[in-house]
Amino acid sequence: MLVFRPAPPGRCRTYPLAYGRNPHLLIPYWPANIQRWGTLIYKVAYTNGLDPDFVAAVVNAESDGYADGVSEVGRWA
């Protein structure tokens, strides 16, 4: 059984200072259709303790950044 506990104080990464860059900007790797969601991606990532670029990777894989995308089989992207 896995038990998830909060990290001890001082051991968590705080994304406002991560990478020494503006936390509201994703790394330049992401195309414009992902970059346009940067602020929302950052908020979701920071709220859930995730790396913003990880969240961007999920958005890229799931919908390629298109909010109204539909897959070939008719499911919402």
C-alpha positions in Angstrom: 0.0 0.0 0.0 1.3 3.4 -1.0 1.0 6.3 1.5 1.6 9.8 0.3 2.6 12.3 2.9 3.5 16.0 2.5 7.2 16.6 2.3 8.8 18.0 5.4 9.1 21.8 5.6 12.1 23.0 3.6 12.2 19.9 1.4 9.6 20.9 -1.2 10.5 22.7 -4.4 8.8 26.0 -4.7 8.1 26.7 -8.4 8.2 30.5 -8.2 12.0 30.1 -7.8 12.5 26.9 -9.8 15.0 26.9 -12.6 15.9 30.6 -11.9 13.3 31.7 -14.5 9.9 33.4 -14.6 7.6 30.6 -13.3 4.7 31.8 -15.4 6.7 30.9 -18.6 7.2 27.4 -19.8 10.5 26.4 -21.2 10.9 27.4 -24.9 10.6 23.8 -26.0 6.8 24.0 -26.1 5.1 25.3 -29.3 2.8 28.3 -29.3 -0.4 26.3 -28.9 0.9 25.0 -25.5 2.7 28.3 -24.5 -0.6 30.2 -24.7 -1.9 28.1 -21.8 1.2 28.8 -19.7 -0.4 30.8 -16.9 -3.2 28.3 -16.4 -0.7 25.4 -16.6 1.5 27.1 -14.0 -1.5 27.6 -11.7 -2.6 24.0 -12.0 0.9 22.7 -11.5 1.7 24.9 -8.5 -1.6 24.1 -6.8 -0.9 20.4 -7.2 2.8 20.4 -6.5 3.7 19.4 -10.0 6.4 20.6 -12.4 4.7 23.0 -14.9 6.5 21.4 -17.8 5.1 18.0 -16.8 1.6 19.5 -16.9 2.5 21.0 -20.3 3.6 17.6 -21.5 0.2 16.1 -20.5 -1.7 18.9 -22.3 0.5 18.4 -25.4 -0.1 14.6 -25.4 -3.9 14.8 -24.7 -5.1 17.8 -26.8 -2.1 19.4 -28.5 -3.2 22.6 -26.8 -6.6 22.8 -28.5 -9.5 23.3 -26.0 -12.1 22.1 -28.5 -10.2 19.3 -30.1 -12.1 16.1 -31.0 -10.4 12.8 -31.9 -11.0 10.8 -35.0 -13.3 8.4 -33.2 -15.5 11.2 -31.9 -14.3 11.4 -28.3 -13.3 14.7 -26.9 -9.6 15.2 -27.0 
